[in-house]
Amino acid sequence: MTMTDNPASVVDEGTYTVRRTIRIAAPIEKVWRAVTEPEHISRWFGRTVLAGSGVGAEGTMTFEGYGAVPIRVEALDAPRSVTYRWGNDDALGRLPDHVDEETSTVFTFTLAEVADGTELTVVETGFERTSDPSVNMAEHAGGWVAELDKLVALLEGDA
């Protein structure tokens, strides 16, 4: 079985935004669980722990060799979109211990049913608030390729 071939992330320097749209040969319910439930997120992204659930739930997403990134659920519209705010300014070289409104970025996963599965778009904004917007946008653009490719492999492998 071949994995779905998806385009890379797009960086928009003018709006300080990173965007990537992919297709996954899996039903929307399965993709929704993969992007909202900590035990599923942990299988393809960072090891995720949230206190509580729903909007306002806070916790951490831990990446090997990087550390624990503070994260908070900002918005939820099941099974269409979920928005997280996180504090991981790559250019700082250190991680904050809580989500700081002043320096954090926000990313939203939007899901849509398509003929062969689910279209997933991630849009991350707020890079103008980080210490080095260009470095952070480039890092995160690459990160979304690596992480979302793992999500496709996981979900299509389980299909």
N, CA, C and O atoms as a GROMACS GRO file, in nm:
protein
  636
    1MET      N    1   0.085  -0.119   0.000
    1MET     CA    2   0.000   0.000   0.000
    1MET      C    3   0.088   0.124   0.000
    1MET      O    4   0.182   0.134   0.079
    2THR      N    5   0.059   0.218  -0.088
    2THR     CA    6   0.140   0.338  -0.090
    2THR      C    7   0.072   0.447  -0.007
    2THR      O    8  -0.050   0.457  -0.003
    3MET      N    9   0.154   0.526   0.059
    3MET     CA   10   0.101   0.636   0.139
    3MET      C   11   0.064   0.752   0.046
    3MET      O   12   0.124   0.771  -0.059
    4THR      N   13  -0.036   0.828   0.089
    4THR     CA   14  -0.077   0.946   0.014
    4THR      C   15   0.040   1.044   0.007
    4THR      O   16   0.105   1.072   0.107
    5ASP      N   17   0.067   1.095  -0.113
    5ASP     CA   18   0.176   1.190  -0.134
    5ASP      C   19   0.120   1.331  -0.116
    5ASP      O   20   0.032   1.372  -0.192
    6ASN      N   21   0.169   1.404  -0.020
    6ASN     CA   22   0.114   1.535   0.012
    6ASN      C   23   0.217   1.647  -0.007
    6ASN      O   24   0.337   1.625   0.007
    7PRO      N   25   0.168   1.767  -0.041
    7PRO     CA   26   0.259   1.880  -0.061
    7PRO      C   27   0.320   1.929   0.071
    7PRO      O   28   0.271   1.897   0.180
    8ALA      N   29   0.426   2.007   0.059
    8ALA     CA   30   0.494   2.063   0.176
    8ALA      C   31   0.415   2.180   0.234
    8ALA      O   32   0.311   2.218   0.181
    9SER      N   33   0.465   2.234   0.343
    9SER     CA   34   0.405   2.352   0.406
    9SER      C   35   0.432   2.475   0.322
    9SER      O   36   0.528   2.480   0.246
   10VAL      N   37   0.346   2.575   0.338
   10VAL     CA   38   0.363   2.703   0.271
   10VAL      C   39   0.382   2.810   0.379
   10VAL      O   40   0.302   2.820   0.472
   11VAL      N   41   0.490   2.888   0.366
   11VAL     CA   42   0.518   2.997   0.460
   11VAL      C   43   0.474   3.127   0.395
   11VAL      O   44   0.512   3.156   0.282
   12ASP      N   45   0.395   3.207   0.468
   12ASP     CA   46   0.355   3.340   0.421
   12ASP      C   47   0.420   3.443   0.512
   12ASP      O   48   0.370   3.472   0.621
   13GLU      N   49   0.532   3.498   0.464
   13GLU     CA   50   0.609   3.596   0.544
   13GLU      C   51   0.526   3.720   0.575
   13GLU      O   52   0.545   3.783   0.679
   14GLY      N   53   0.434   3.755   0.484
   14GLY     CA   54   0.355   3.878   0.501
   14GLY      C   55   0.256   3.868   0.616
   14GLY      O   56   0.230   3.967   0.684
   15THR      N   57   0.200   3.748   0.638
   15THR     CA   58   0.102   3.733   0.745
   15THR      C   59   0.156   3.649   0.861
   15THR      O   60   0.082   3.616   0.954
   16TYR      N   61   0.285   3.614   0.855
   16TYR     CA   62   0.349   3.534   0.962
   16TYR      C   63   0.271   3.404   0.986
   16TYR      O   64   0.239   3.369   1.099
   17THR      N   65   0.242   3.336   0.876
   17THR     CA   66   0.160   3.216   0.882
   17THR      C   67   0.229   3.099   0.813
   17THR      O   68   0.294   3.116   0.710
   18VAL      N   69   0.215   2.980   0.872
   18VAL     CA   70   0.257   2.856   0.809
   18VAL      C   71   0.130   2.774   0.787
   18VAL      O   72   0.048   2.760   0.878
   19ARG      N   73   0.114   2.719   0.665
   19ARG     CA   74  -0.006   2.642   0.631
   19ARG      C   75   0.034   2.515   0.558
   19ARG      O   76   0.126   2.516   0.476
   20ARG      N   77  -0.037   2.407   0.588
   20ARG     CA   78  -0.017   2.283   0.512
   20ARG      C   79  -0.151   2.212   0.501
   20ARG      O   80  -0.222   2.194   0.600
   21THR      N   81  -0.185   2.170   0.381
   21THR     CA   82  -0.307   2.094   0.358
   21THR      C   83  -0.268   1.958   0.303
   21THR      O   84  -0.192   1.947   0.206
   22ILE      N   85  -0.321   1.854   0.366
   22ILE     CA   86  -0.290   1.717   0.326
   22ILE      C   87  -0.420   1.638   0.310
   22ILE      O   88  -0.526   1.678   0.358
   23ARG      N   89  -0.409   1.525   0.244
   23ARG     CA   90  -0.520   1.430   0.236
   23ARG      C   91  -0.477   1.302   0.306
   23ARG      O   92  -0.362   1.259   0.297
   24ILE      N   93  -0.573   1.243   0.377
   24ILE     CA   94  -0.548   1.119   0.450
   24ILE      C   95  -0.658   1.021   0.412
   24ILE      O   96  -0.776   1.053   0.419
   25ALA      N   97  -0.618   0.903   0.370
   25ALA     CA   98  -0.716   0.799   0.333
   25ALA      C   99  -0.768   0.732   0.459
   25ALA      O  100  -0.739   0.615   0.486
   26ALA      N  101  -0.847   0.808   0.537
   26ALA     CA  102  -0.906   0.759   0.662
   26ALA      C  103  -1.030   0.844   0.688
   26ALA      O  104  -1.036   0.960   0.647
   27PRO      N  105  -1.130   0.786   0.757
   27PRO     CA  106  -1.252   0.862   0.784
   27PRO      C  107  -1.228   0.978   0.880
   27PRO      O  108  -1.136   0.974   0.962
   28ILE      N  109  -1.312   1.082   0.869
   28ILE     CA  110  -1.295   1.204   0.947
   28ILE      C  111  -1.295   1.176   1.098
   28ILE      O  112  -1.222   1.241   1.173
   29GLU      N  113  -1.376   1.080   1.142
   29GLU     CA  114  -1.382   1.049   1.287
   29GLU      C  115  -1.247   1.000   1.338
   29GLU      O  116  -1.205   1.034   1.449
   30LYS      N  117  -1.180   0.921   1.257
   30LYS     CA  118  -1.049   0.866   1.295
   30LYS      C  119  -0.944   0.977   1.299
   30LYS      O  120  -0.860   0.981   1.390
   31VAL      N  121  -0.947   1.067   1.201
   31VAL     CA  122  -0.853   1.179   1.198
   31VAL      C  123  -0.881   1.273   1.316
   31VAL      O  124  -0.788   1.323   1.379
   32TRP      N  125  -1.010   1.296   1.346
   32TRP     CA  126  -1.048   1.383   1.458
   32TRP      C  127  -0.988   1.331   1.589
   32TRP      O  128  -0.930   1.407   1.666
   33ARG      N  129  -1.002   1.199   1.614
   33ARG     CA  130  -0.944   1.142   1.736
   33ARG      C  131  -0.793   1.162   1.739
   33ARG      O  132  -0.735   1.190   1.844
   34ALA      N  133  -0.730   1.148   1.622
   34ALA     CA  134  -0.583   1.158   1.614
   34ALA      C  135  -0.532   1.298   1.644
   34ALA      O  136  -0.417   1.314   1.686
   35VAL      N  137  -0.615   1.402   1.624
   35VAL     CA  138  -0.569   1.540   1.647
   35VAL      C  139  -0.628   1.602   1.774
   35VAL      O  140  -0.596   1.716   1.807
   36THR      N  141  -0.713   1.526   1.846
   36THR     CA  142  -0.774   1.584   1.966
   36THR      C  143  -0.754   1.503   2.094
   36THR      O  144  -0.760   1.560   2.203
   37GLU      N  145  -0.731   1.372   2.082
   37GLU     CA  146  -0.720   1.290   2.203
   37GLU      C  147  -0.573   1.266   2.236
   37GLU      O  148  -0.499   1.212   2.155
   38PRO      N  149  -0.531   1.309   2.358
   38PRO     CA  150  -0.389   1.301   2.394
   38PRO      C  151  -0.323   1.166   2.365
   38PRO      O  152  -0.209   1.162   2.318
   39GLU      N  153  -0.393   1.055   2.393
   39GLU     CA  154  -0.330   0.924   2.370
   39GLU      C  155  -0.307   0.899   2.221
   39GLU      O  156  -0.214   0.826   2.184
   40HIS      N  157  -0.389   0.958   2.136
   40HIS     CA  158  -0.370   0.944   1.991
   40HIS      C  159  -0.267   1.044   1.939
   40HIS      O  160  -0.183   1.010   1.856
   41ILE      N  161  -0.274   1.168   1.988
   41ILE     CA  162  -0.175   1.270   1.947
   41ILE      C  163  -0.034   1.219   1.978
   41ILE      O  164   0.059   1.238   1.900
   42SER      N  165  -0.020   1.155   2.095
   42SER     CA  166   0.111   1.106   2.140
   42SER      C  167   0.171   1.002   2.047
   42SER      O  168   0.292   0.980   2.049
   43ARG      N  169   0.089   0.937   1.967
   43ARG     CA  170   0.138   0.831   1.877
   43ARG      C  171   0.208   0.887   1.753
   43ARG      O  172   0.285   0.816   1.689
   44TRP      N  173   0.181   1.015   1.718
   44TRP     CA  174   0.242   1.068   1.596
   44TRP      C  175   0.310   1.204   1.616
   44TRP      O  176   0.394   1.243   1.535
   45PHE      N  177   0.275   1.275   1.722
   45PHE     CA  178   0.327   1.411   1.741
   45PHE      C  179   0.412   1.410   1.866
   45PHE      O  180   0.494   1.319   1.882
   46GLY      N  181   0.398   1.505   1.955
   46GLY     CA  182   0.470   1.501   2.082
   46GLY      C  183   0.390   1.424   2.183
   46GLY      O  184   0.268   1.412   2.171
   47ARG      N  185   0.458   1.370   2.285
   47ARG     CA  186   0.387   1.301   2.393
   47ARG      C  187   0.302   1.404   2.466
   47ARG      O  188   0.354   1.495   2.531
   48THR      N  189   0.169   1.388   2.456
   48THR     CA  190   0.077   1.491   2.500
   48THR      C  191   0.004   1.454   2.627
   48THR      O  192  -0.050   1.344   2.640
   49VAL      N  193   0.004   1.549   2.723
   49VAL     CA  194  -0.068   1.532   2.848
   49VAL      C  195  -0.152   1.659   2.867
   49VAL      O  196  -0.098   1.769   2.868
   50LEU      N  197  -0.282   1.642   2.883
   50LEU     CA  198  -0.371   1.756   2.908
   50LEU      C  199  -0.446   1.734   3.038
   50LEU      O  200  -0.493   1.624   3.066
   51ALA      N  201  -0.457   1.841   3.118
   51ALA     CA  202  -0.540   1.836   3.239
   51ALA      C  203  -0.679   1.880   3.197
   51ALA      O  204  -0.700   1.994   3.157
   52GLY      N  205  -0.775   1.788   3.207
   52GLY     CA  206  -0.910   1.819   3.164
   52GLY      C  207  -0.926   1.798   3.015
   52GLY      O  208  -0.835   1.749   2.947
   53SER      N  209  -1.042   1.836   2.964
   53SER     CA  210  -1.066   1.824   2.820
   53SER      C  211  -1.148   1.944   2.776
   53SER      O  212  -1.207   2.014   2.858
   54GLY      N  213  -1.150   1.966   2.647
   54GLY     CA  214  -1.227   2.079   2.593
   54GLY      C  215  -1.149   2.209   2.600
   54GLY      O  216  -1.031   2.211   2.636
   55VAL      N  217  -1.217   2.318   2.566
   55VAL     CA  218  -1.154   2.449   2.562
   55VAL      C  219  -1.103   2.486   2.701
   55VAL      O  220  -1.173   2.472   2.801
   56GLY      N  221  -0.978   2.533   2.705
   56GLY     CA  222  -0.916   2.572   2.832
   56GLY      C  223  -0.828   2.464   2.892
   56GLY      O  224  -0.750   2.492   2.983
   57ALA      N  225  -0.839   2.340   2.842
   57ALA     CA  226  -0.753   2.233   2.893
   57ALA      C  227  -0.607   2.269   2.864
   57ALA      O  228  -0.573   2.311   2.754
   58GLU      N  229  -0.522   2.253   2.965
   58GLU     CA  230  -0.380   2.287   2.950
   58GLU      C  231  -0.294   2.166   2.980
   58GLU      O  232  -0.336   2.073   3.050
   59GLY      N  233  -0.174   2.169   2.926
   59GLY     CA  234  -0.081   2.061   2.953
   59GLY      C  235   0.049   2.083   2.880
   59GLY      O  236   0.093   2.196   2.859
   60THR      N  237   0.112   1.971   2.842
   60THR     CA  238   0.240   1.978   2.773
   60THR      C  239   0.242   1.879   2.658
   60THR      O  240   0.170   1.779   2.656
   61MET      N  241   0.328   1.911   2.562
   61MET     CA  242   0.358   1.823   2.451
   61MET      C  243   0.510   1.807   2.454
   61MET      O  244   0.583   1.904   2.433
   62THR      N  245   0.556   1.686   2.479
   62THR     CA  246   0.700   1.663   2.498
   62THR      C  247   0.760   1.597   2.375
   62THR      O  248   0.710   1.496   2.326
   63PHE      N  249   0.870   1.655   2.328
   63PHE     CA  250   0.941   1.604   2.211
   63PHE      C  251   1.079   1.557   2.254
   63PHE      O  252   1.149   1.628   2.327
   64GLU      N  253   1.117   1.439   2.210
   64GLU     CA  254   1.248   1.383   2.244
   64GLU      C  255   1.358   1.478   2.197
   64GLU      O  256   1.358   1.522   2.082
   65GLY      N  257   1.452   1.509   2.285
   65GLY     CA  258   1.562   1.597   2.250
   65GLY      C  259   1.524   1.744   2.245
   65GLY      O  260   1.607   1.827   2.208
   66TYR      N  261   1.400   1.776   2.283
   66TYR     CA  262   1.356   1.916   2.274
   66TYR      C  263   1.298   1.962   2.406
   66TYR      O  264   1.327   2.073   2.452
   67GLY      N  265   1.217   1.878   2.468
   67GLY     CA  266   1.160   1.914   2.597
   67GLY      C  267   1.008   1.927   2.594
   67GLY      O  268   0.943   1.895   2.494
   68ALA      N  269   0.954   1.975   2.705
   68ALA     CA  270   0.809   1.987   2.723
   68ALA      C  271   0.760   2.125   2.681
   68ALA      O  272   0.800   2.226   2.738
   69VAL      N  273   0.673   2.127   2.582
   69VAL     CA  274   0.616   2.250   2.529
   69VAL      C  275   0.480   2.272   2.596
   69VAL      O  276   0.395   2.184   2.591
   70PRO      N  277   0.458   2.390   2.658
   70PRO     CA  278   0.327   2.414   2.717
   70PRO      C  279   0.222   2.433   2.607
   70PRO      O  280   0.249   2.496   2.505
   71ILE      N  281   0.101   2.379   2.629
   71ILE     CA  282  -0.003   2.383   2.526
   71ILE      C  283  -0.139   2.402   2.592
   71ILE      O  284  -0.162   2.358   2.705
   72ARG      N  285  -0.231   2.469   2.520
   72ARG     CA  286  -0.367   2.490   2.570
   72ARG      C  287  -0.466   2.479   2.455
   72ARG      O  288  -0.439   2.526   2.345
   73VAL      N  289  -0.580   2.417   2.482
   73VAL     CA  290  -0.687   2.409   2.381
   73VAL      C  291  -0.760   2.543   2.381
   73VAL      O  292  -0.811   2.587   2.484
   74GLU      N  293  -0.763   2.609   2.264
   74GLU     CA  294  -0.824   2.742   2.253
   74GLU      C  295  -0.966   2.738   2.199
   74GLU      O  296  -1.050   2.819   2.239
   75ALA      N  297  -0.994   2.644   2.108
   75ALA     CA  298  -1.127   2.638   2.046
   75ALA      C  299  -1.151   2.496   1.996
   75ALA      O  300  -1.056   2.423   1.966
   76LEU      N  301  -1.277   2.458   1.988
   76LEU     CA  302  -1.314   2.323   1.951
   76LEU      C  303  -1.448   2.326   1.879
   76LEU      O  304  -1.545   2.382   1.930
   77ASP      N  305  -1.454   2.265   1.761
   77ASP     CA  306  -1.579   2.253   1.687
   77ASP      C  307  -1.580   2.114   1.624
   77ASP      O  308  -1.548   2.097   1.506
   78ALA      N  309  -1.616   2.013   1.706
   78ALA     CA  310  -1.609   1.872   1.663
   78ALA      C  311  -1.709   1.843   1.550
   78ALA      O  312  -1.821   1.893   1.554
   79PRO      N  313  -1.670   1.763   1.452
   79PRO     CA  314  -1.534   1.714   1.423
   79PRO      C  315  -1.465   1.797   1.315
   79PRO      O  316  -1.392   1.743   1.232
   80ARG      N  317  -1.488   1.928   1.316
   80ARG     CA  318  -1.438   2.013   1.208
   80ARG      C  319  -1.308   2.086   1.236
   80ARG      O  320  -1.222   2.096   1.150
   81SER      N  321  -1.294   2.139   1.358
   81SER     CA  322  -1.171   2.214   1.384
   81SER      C  323  -1.136   2.215   1.533
   81SER      O  324  -1.222   2.211   1.620
   82VAL      N  325  -1.005   2.220   1.557
   82VAL     CA  326  -0.952   2.233   1.692
   82VAL      C  327  -0.833   2.328   1.685
   82VAL      O  328  -0.749   2.319   1.595
   83THR      N  329  -0.827   2.419   1.783
   83THR     CA  330  -0.721   2.518   1.787
   83THR      C  331  -0.643   2.504   1.917
   83THR      O  332  -0.701   2.494   2.025
   84TYR      N  333  -0.512   2.503   1.903
   84TYR     CA  334  -0.422   2.496   2.019
   84TYR      C  335  -0.332   2.618   2.019
   84TYR      O  336  -0.298   2.673   1.913
   85ARG      N  337  -0.293   2.661   2.139
   85ARG     CA  338  -0.190   2.765   2.155
   85ARG      C  339  -0.074   2.698   2.225
   85ARG      O  340  -0.092   2.626   2.323
   86TRP      N  341   0.047   2.724   2.174
   86TRP     CA  342   0.164   2.662   2.237
   86TRP      C  343   0.280   2.759   2.239
   86TRP      O  344   0.288   2.852   2.159
   87GLY      N  345   0.371   2.736   2.332
   87GLY     CA  346   0.487   2.823   2.350
   87GLY      C  347   0.614   2.750   2.316
   87GLY      O  348   0.680   2.696   2.404
   88ASN      N  349   0.649   2.749   2.188
   88ASN     CA  350   0.776   2.686   2.152
   88ASN      C  351   0.848   2.770   2.048
   88ASN      O  352   0.848   2.740   1.929
   89ASP      N  353   0.910   2.875   2.097
   89ASP     CA  354   0.987   2.966   2.014
   89ASP      C  355   1.124   2.904   1.990
   89ASP      O  356   1.212   2.911   2.076
   90ASP      N  357   1.143   2.842   1.872
   90ASP     CA  358   1.267   2.770   1.843
   90ASP      C  359   1.391   2.858   1.854
   90ASP      O  360   1.499   2.811   1.890
   91ALA      N  361   1.375   2.986   1.823
   91ALA     CA  362   1.491   3.076   1.821
   91ALA      C  363   1.538   3.114   1.962
   91ALA      O  364   1.650   3.162   1.978
   92LEU      N  365   1.453   3.092   2.064
   92LEU     CA  366   1.492   3.128   2.201
   92LEU      C  367   1.588   3.028   2.263
   92LEU      O  368   1.672   3.064   2.345
   93GLY      N  369   1.575   2.902   2.223
   93GLY     CA  370   1.663   2.801   2.280
   93GLY      C  371   1.622   2.755   2.418
   93GLY      O  372   1.693   2.677   2.482
   94ARG      N  373   1.507   2.802   2.466
   94ARG     CA  374   1.455   2.754   2.594
   94ARG      C  375   1.304   2.752   2.584
   94ARG      O  376   1.244   2.823   2.503
   95LEU      N  377   1.242   2.668   2.666
   95LEU     CA  378   1.097   2.655   2.662
   95LEU      C  379   1.035   2.722   2.784
   95LEU      O  380   1.087   2.708   2.895
   96PRO      N  381   0.924   2.794   2.765
   96PRO     CA  382   0.856   2.854   2.880
   96PRO      C  383   0.786   2.745   2.962
   96PRO      O  384   0.764   2.635   2.911
   97ASP      N  385   0.752   2.775   3.087
   97ASP     CA  386   0.685   2.673   3.168
   97ASP      C  387   0.533   2.687   3.162
   97ASP      O  388   0.461   2.607   3.222
   98HIS      N  389   0.484   2.787   3.090
   98HIS     CA  390   0.340   2.802   3.072
   98HIS      C  391   0.314   2.869   2.937
   98HIS      O  392   0.405   2.924   2.875
   99VAL      N  393   0.189   2.865   2.893
   99VAL     CA  394   0.154   2.928   2.766
   99VAL      C  395   0.149   3.079   2.788
   99VAL      O  396   0.068   3.128   2.866
  100ASP      N  397   0.237   3.152   2.720
  100ASP     CA  398   0.246   3.297   2.733
  100ASP      C  399   0.178   3.362   2.612
  100ASP      O  400   0.221   3.343   2.498
  101GLU      N  401   0.071   3.437   2.638
  101GLU     CA  402  -0.005   3.501   2.530
  101GLU      C  403   0.085   3.589   2.441
  101GLU      O  404   0.061   3.601   2.321
  102GLU      N  405   0.187   3.648   2.502
  102GLU     CA  406   0.271   3.745   2.430
  102GLU      C  407   0.361   3.682   2.324
  102GLU      O  408   0.391   3.744   2.222
  103THR      N  409   0.404   3.558   2.349
  103THR     CA  410   0.505   3.499   2.261
  103THR      C  411   0.463   3.368   2.196
  103THR      O  412   0.537   3.311   2.116
  104SER      N  413   0.343   3.319   2.229
  104SER     CA  414   0.301   3.189   2.178
  104SER      C  415   0.243   3.200   2.038
  104SER      O  416   0.202   3.308   1.994
  105THR      N  417   0.241   3.087   1.969
  105THR     CA  418   0.175   3.080   1.839
  105THR      C  419   0.051   2.991   1.854
  105THR      O  420   0.037   2.916   1.951
  106VAL      N  421  -0.038   3.002   1.757
  106VAL     CA  422  -0.165   2.930   1.760
  106VAL      C  423  -0.173   2.844   1.634
  106VAL      O  424  -0.144   2.892   1.524
  107PHE      N  425  -0.212   2.718   1.650
  107PHE     CA  426  -0.232   2.636   1.530
  107PHE      C  427  -0.370   2.572   1.534
  107PHE      O  428  -0.418   2.529   1.638
  108THR      N  429  -0.432   2.567   1.416
  108THR     CA  430  -0.566   2.511   1.402
  108THR      C  431  -0.564   2.398   1.301
  108THR      O  432  -0.511   2.413   1.191
  109PHE      N  433  -0.621   2.285   1.339
  109PHE     CA  434  -0.644   2.176   1.246
  109PHE      C  435  -0.788   2.187   1.199
  109PHE      O  436  -0.881   2.191   1.280
  110THR      N  437  -0.807   2.194   1.067
  110THR     CA  438  -0.942   2.194   1.010
  110THR      C  439  -0.959   2.069   0.927
  110THR      O  440  -0.874   2.037   0.844
  111LEU      N  441  -1.068   1.997   0.950
  111LEU     CA  442  -1.094   1.870   0.883
  111LEU      C  443  -1.214   1.882   0.791
  111LEU      O  444  -1.313   1.947   0.825
  112ALA      N  445  -1.205   1.819   0.675
  112ALA     CA  446  -1.317   1.816   0.581
  112ALA      C  447  -1.324   1.678   0.518
  112ALA      O  448  -1.221   1.619   0.482
  113GLU      N  449  -1.445   1.626   0.504
  113GLU     CA  450  -1.462   1.497   0.436
  113GLU      C  451  -1.443   1.517   0.287
  113GLU      O  452  -1.497   1.610   0.229
  114VAL      N  453  -1.365   1.428   0.226
  114VAL     CA  454  -1.346   1.429   0.081
  114VAL      C  455  -1.372   1.288   0.032
  114VAL      O  456  -1.385   1.195   0.111
  115ALA      N  457  -1.378   1.272  -0.100
  115ALA     CA  458  -1.416   1.144  -0.160
  115ALA      C  459  -1.336   1.026  -0.106
  115ALA      O  460  -1.393   0.920  -0.078
  116ASP      N  461  -1.204   1.043  -0.091
  116ASP     CA  462  -1.120   0.929  -0.052
  116ASP      C  463  -1.074   0.935   0.093
  116ASP      O  464  -0.976   0.869   0.129
  117GLY      N  465  -1.142   1.013   0.176
  117GLY     CA  466  -1.101   1.020   0.316
  117GLY      C  467  -1.123   1.156   0.377
  117GLY      O  468  -1.234   1.208   0.379
  118THR      N  469  -1.014   1.214   0.427
  118THR     CA  470  -1.022   1.341   0.499
  118THR      C  471  -0.915   1.437   0.448
  118THR      O  472  -0.800   1.398   0.426
  119GLU      N  473  -0.955   1.562   0.430
  119GLU     CA  474  -0.857   1.668   0.401
  119GLU      C  475  -0.832   1.738   0.534
  119GLU      O  476  -0.925   1.781   0.602
  120LEU      N  477  -0.705   1.750   0.570
  120LEU     CA  478  -0.665   1.813   0.695
  120LEU      C  479  -0.577   1.932   0.661
  120LEU      O  480  -0.478   1.920   0.590
  121THR      N  481  -0.617   2.049   0.714
  121THR     CA  482  -0.535   2.169   0.696
  121THR      C  483  -0.489   2.216   0.833
  121THR      O  484  -0.569   2.225   0.926
  122VAL      N  485  -0.359   2.245   0.844
  122VAL     CA  486  -0.308   2.308   0.965
  122VAL      C  487  -0.265   2.449   0.927
  122VAL      O  488  -0.197   2.469   0.826
  123VAL      N  489  -0.305   2.546   1.008
  123VAL     CA  490  -0.263   2.684   0.990
  123VAL      C  491  -0.207   2.730   1.124
  123VAL      O  492  -0.276   2.727   1.226
  124GLU      N  493  -0.081   2.773   1.123
  124GLU     CA  494  -0.018   2.824   1.246
  124GLU      C  495   0.011   2.972   1.227
  124GLU      O  496   0.072   3.012   1.128
  125THR      N  497  -0.034   3.052   1.323
  125THR     CA  498  -0.020   3.198   1.314
  125THR      C  499   0.045   3.252   1.441
  125THR      O  500   0.058   3.182   1.541
  126GLY      N  501   0.084   3.380   1.435
  126GLY     CA  502   0.138   3.447   1.552
  126GLY      C  503   0.290   3.455   1.555
  126GLY      O  504   0.348   3.494   1.657
  127PHE      N  505   0.354   3.419   1.444
  127PHE     CA  506   0.500   3.417   1.444
  127PHE      C  507   0.562   3.556   1.460
  127PHE      O  508   0.678   3.569   1.498
  128GLU      N  509   0.483   3.661   1.431
  128GLU     CA  510   0.536   3.797   1.449
  128GLU      C  511   0.565   3.825   1.596
  128GLU      O  512   0.641   3.916   1.628
  129ARG      N  513   0.506   3.746   1.686
  129ARG     CA  514   0.528   3.765   1.830
  129ARG      C  515   0.650   3.688   1.880
  129ARG      O  516   0.686   3.701   1.997
  130THR      N  517   0.713   3.609   1.794
  130THR     CA  518   0.826   3.527   1.839
  130THR      C  519   0.958   3.604   1.823
  130THR      O  520   0.962   3.710   1.759
  131SER      N  521   1.063   3.550   1.881
  131SER     CA  522   1.192   3.621   1.884
  131SER      C  523   1.255   3.638   1.746
  131SER      O  524   1.323   3.737   1.720
  132ASP      N  525   1.233   3.540   1.658
  132ASP     CA  526   1.288   3.548   1.522
  132ASP      C  527   1.188   3.483   1.427
  132ASP      O  528   1.197   3.364   1.399
  133PRO      N  529   1.092   3.563   1.377
  133PRO     CA  530   0.982   3.507   1.297
  133PRO      C  531   1.028   3.420   1.180
  133PRO      O  532   0.970   3.314   1.156
  134SER      N  533   1.130   3.463   1.106
  134SER     CA  534   1.171   3.386   0.988
  134SER      C  535   1.224   3.248   1.026
  134SER      O  536   1.189   3.148   0.964
  135VAL      N  537   1.310   3.244   1.130
  135VAL     CA  538   1.365   3.116   1.177
  135VAL      C  539   1.252   3.026   1.226
  135VAL      O  540   1.247   2.908   1.192
  136ASN      N  541   1.162   3.082   1.306
  136ASN     CA  542   1.054   3.002   1.362
  136ASN      C  543   0.959   2.951   1.254
  136ASN      O  544   0.916   2.836   1.260
  137MET      N  545   0.926   3.034   1.156
  137MET     CA  546   0.836   2.989   1.048
  137MET      C  547   0.901   2.877   0.968
  137MET      O  548   0.835   2.779   0.932
  138ALA      N  549   1.030   2.890   0.938
  138ALA     CA  550   1.101   2.786   0.862
  138ALA      C  551   1.105   2.656   0.941
  138ALA      O  552   1.081   2.548   0.885
  139GLU      N  553   1.136   2.665   1.071
  139GLU     CA  554   1.141   2.545   1.157
  139GLU      C  555   1.005   2.477   1.162
  139GLU      O  556   0.996   2.355   1.148
  140HIS      N  557   0.902   2.555   1.183
  140HIS     CA  558   0.769   2.497   1.196
  140HIS      C  559   0.716   2.444   1.063
  140HIS      O  560   0.643   2.345   1.060
  141ALA      N  561   0.751   2.509   0.954
  141ALA     CA  562   0.711   2.459   0.820
  141ALA      C  563   0.767   2.319   0.800
  141ALA      O  564   0.697   2.229   0.753
  142GLY      N  565   0.894   2.300   0.836
  142GLY     CA  566   0.956   2.168   0.826
  142GLY      C  567   0.895   2.072   0.926
  142GLY      O  568   0.876   1.954   0.896
  143GLY      N  569   0.865   2.121   1.044
  143GLY     CA  570   0.805   2.037   1.148
  143GLY      C  571   0.670   1.983   1.107
  143GLY      O  572   0.640   1.866   1.132
  144TRP      N  573   0.588   2.067   1.045
  144TRP     CA  574   0.455   2.020   1.002
  144TRP      C  575   0.465   1.916   0.892
  144TRP      O  576   0.379   1.828   0.882
  145VAL      N  577   0.567   1.924   0.810
  145VAL     CA  578   0.586   1.819   0.709
  145VAL      C  579   0.619   1.687   0.779
  145VAL      O  580   0.555   1.585   0.754
  146ALA      N  581   0.718   1.689   0.867
  146ALA     CA  582   0.762   1.567   0.935
  146ALA      C  583   0.649   1.507   1.020
  146ALA      O  584   0.623   1.387   1.012
  147GLU      N  585   0.582   1.590   1.100
  147GLU     CA  586   0.482   1.539   1.193
  147GLU      C  587   0.356   1.490   1.119
  147GLU      O  588   0.305   1.383   1.149
  148LEU      N  589   0.308   1.568   1.022
  148LEU     CA  590   0.186   1.527   0.953
  148LEU      C  591   0.210   1.407   0.862
  148LEU      O  592   0.119   1.328   0.839
  149ASP      N  593   0.332   1.393   0.811
  149ASP     CA  594   0.364   1.272   0.734
  149ASP      C  595   0.357   1.148   0.825
  149ASP      O  596   0.317   1.040   0.781
  150LYS      N  597   0.396   1.165   0.953
  150LYS     CA  598   0.384   1.055   1.049
  150LYS      C  599   0.237   1.022   1.075
  150LYS      O  600   0.200   0.906   1.090
  151LEU      N  601   0.154   1.127   1.079
  151LEU     CA  602   0.010   1.106   1.099
  151LEU      C  603  -0.050   1.027   0.982
  151LEU      O  604  -0.127   0.934   1.004
  152VAL      N  605  -0.015   1.065   0.860
  152VAL     CA  606  -0.065   0.992   0.742
  152VAL      C  607  -0.022   0.846   0.748
  152VAL      O  608  -0.103   0.756   0.727
  153ALA      N  609   0.105   0.822   0.777
  153ALA     CA  610   0.157   0.685   0.784
  153ALA      C  611   0.084   0.604   0.891
  153ALA      O  612   0.050   0.488   0.870
  154LEU      N  613   0.061   0.667   1.006
  154LEU     CA  614  -0.008   0.599   1.116
  154LEU      C  615  -0.152   0.564   1.076
  154LEU      O  616  -0.194   0.449   1.090
  155LEU      N  617  -0.226   0.662   1.028
  155LEU     CA  618  -0.367   0.639   0.997
  155LEU      C  619  -0.389   0.551   0.876
  155LEU      O  620  -0.479   0.467   0.875
  156GLU      N  621  -0.306   0.569   0.774
  156GLU     CA  622  -0.323   0.485   0.654
  156GLU      C  623  -0.270   0.344   0.678
  156GLU      O  624  -0.317   0.248   0.617
  157GLY      N  625  -0.174   0.333   0.767
  157GLY     CA  626  -0.123   0.201   0.804
  157GLY      C  627  -0.224   0.121   0.882
  157GLY      O  628  -0.227  -0.002   0.876
  158ASP      N  629  -0.310   0.193   0.958
  158ASP     CA  630  -0.414   0.128   1.039
  158ASP      C  631  -0.542   0.108   0.962
  158ASP      O  632  -0.634   0.041   1.010
  159ALA      N  633  -0.550   0.165   0.841
  159ALA     CA  634  -0.679   0.169   0.769
  159ALA      C  635  -0.734   0.029   0.741
  159ALA      O  636  -0.841   0.016   0.682
   0.00000   0.00000   0.00000
